[in-house]
Amino acid sequence: MANAVGRRRRFAAGLATMAMALGFTALPADAAPVPDVDLVAVGDSYTAGVGAGSYITPPPCLKTDGGYVDILEDLAIVDEVINGACSGAIIPPDASWSVPSVMEQIAALSASERLSGRTELVTLTAGANDLDFTTPLTVCAVYTLDICAQAVMAARAKLPAIRADLVEALTAIHRAAPRARIVVFGYPLLFDPEGLPTVLTRDAQGLINSGTVALTEAIEQAVDNANAEAKANAVYVDVTDEFARHATNSTEPWIILDPAAFSDPRNFHPNAAGHDAYAAALTAEVNLASIARR
């Protein structure tokens, strides 16, 4: 806990130093307007903040405080922030689904003009629920390695459809917010090959990690395709390096896993330090000053 708090303080101090260096300090009343960035977030539980803090919205669209979107909101250069993400969201609309899909989130935000030509930055995480990643995780924790491998392969068979759906979502975002930089995050590897023993065997952990790698590769390909087909102005931000040695079974985990409560919805989500890592990965990849409205 102390390490996580210390990291948050160091991160906040670093952001303050960056803000001062870039000139985002208080200006006299007659000075030129301070540049700012309007941020809109859509997607699943990672963008909804699950794992970072307490729930702040009722079902079915669950969000928590302290997520990476909240951390970005604290930046001096960031002005208005709208987080439309919902825990459990998939990408395409589905009448049987209990929460708004990513496409439905985009449509609602566009209709209300909260996602518009004034939006400078859009962030999202999406794809894990479409893959139904909880199924192979549960199977691999309970059954043999052969059955685990079959579950992972069944999940990977869904990747072409996920890639196509994500291209459609990125295209829709770009149409609604043509000047926005779209940041598409990947997901971290859940298990450390050199980490502590956990509920999955080493071989099963490797199979799950291989599925995560395949998913992130599909997400990155979707970003490339959306840029090529629709000039979506999107960038893929990988978080694998940020979470190295901070997996569920690392000595300093930034991803939650309580083996005694395997069905806890916070499991396999970033904790507060993990959300710090997501925010830091974005600010390292995107020069916010370059996209700010002046």
Rosetta blueprint (number, residue, H / E / L):
1 M L
2 A H
3 N H
4 A H
5 V H
6 G H
7 R H
8 R H
9 R H
10 R H
11 F H
12 A H
13 A H
14 G H
15 L H
16 A H
17 T H
18 M H
19 A H
20 M H
21 A H
22 L L
23 G L
24 F L
25 T L
26 A L
27 L L
28 P L
29 A L
30 D L
31 A L
32 A L
33 P L
34 V L
35 P L
36 D E
37 V E
38 D E
39 L E
40 V E
41 A E
42 V E
43 G E
44 D L
45 S H
46 Y H
47 T H
48 A H
49 G L
50 V L
51 G L
52 A L
53 G L
54 S L
55 Y E
56 I L
57 T L
58 P L
59 P L
60 P L
61 C L
62 L L
63 K L
64 T E
65 D L
66 G L
67 G L
68 Y H
69 V H
70 D H
71 I H
72 L H
73 E H
74 D L
75 L L
76 A L
77 I L
78 V E
79 D E
80 E E
81 V E
82 I E
83 N E
84 G L
85 A L
86 C L
87 S L
88 G L
89 A L
90 I L
91 I L
92 P L
93 P L
94 D L
95 A L
96 S L
97 W L
98 S L
99 V L
100 P L
101 S L
102 V H
103 M H
104 E H
105 Q H
106 I H
107 A H
108 A H
109 L H
110 S H
111 A H
112 S L
113 E L
114 R L
115 L L
116 S L
117 G L
118 R L
119 T L
120 E L
121 L E
122 V E
123 T E
124 L E
125 T E
126 A L
127 G L
128 A H
129 N H
130 D H
131 L H
132 D L
133 F L
134 T H
135 T H
136 P H
137 L H
138 T H
139 V H
140 C H
141 A H
142 V H
143 Y L
144 T L
145 L H
146 D H
147 I H
148 C H
149 A H
150 Q H
151 A H
152 V H
153 M H
154 A H
155 A H
156 R H
157 A L
158 K L
159 L H
160 P H
161 A H
162 I H
163 R H
164 A H
165 D H
166 L H
167 V H
168 E H
169 A H
170 L H
171 T H
172 A H
173 I H
174 H H
175 R H
176 A H
177 A L
178 P L
179 R L
180 A L
181 R E
182 I E
183 V E
184 V E
185 F E
186 G L
187 Y L
188 P L
189 L L
190 L L
191 F L
192 D L
193 P L
194 E L
195 G L
196 L L
197 P L
198 T L
199 V L
200 L L
201 T L
202 R H
203 D H
204 A H
205 Q H
206 G H
207 L H
208 I H
209 N H
210 S H
211 G H
212 T H
213 V H
214 A H
215 L H
216 T H
217 E H
218 A H
219 I H
220 E H
221 Q H
222 A H
223 V H
224 D H
225 N H
226 A H
227 N H
228 A H
229 E H
230 A H
231 K L
232 A L
233 N L
234 A E
235 V E
236 Y E
237 V E
238 D L
239 V L
240 T L
241 D L
242 E L
243 F L
244 A L
245 R L
246 H L
247 A L
248 T L
249 N L
250 S L
251 T L
252 E L
253 P L
254 W L
255 I E
256 I L
257 L L
258 D L
259 P H
260 A H
261 A H
262 F L
263 S L
264 D L
265 P L
266 R L
267 N L
268 F L
269 H L
270 P E
271 N L
272 A H
273 A H
274 G H
275 H H
276 D H
277 A H
278 Y H
279 A H
280 A H
281 A H
282 L H
283 T H
284 A H
285 E H
286 V L
287 N L
288 L H
289 A H
290 S H
291 I H
292 A L
293 R E
294 R L
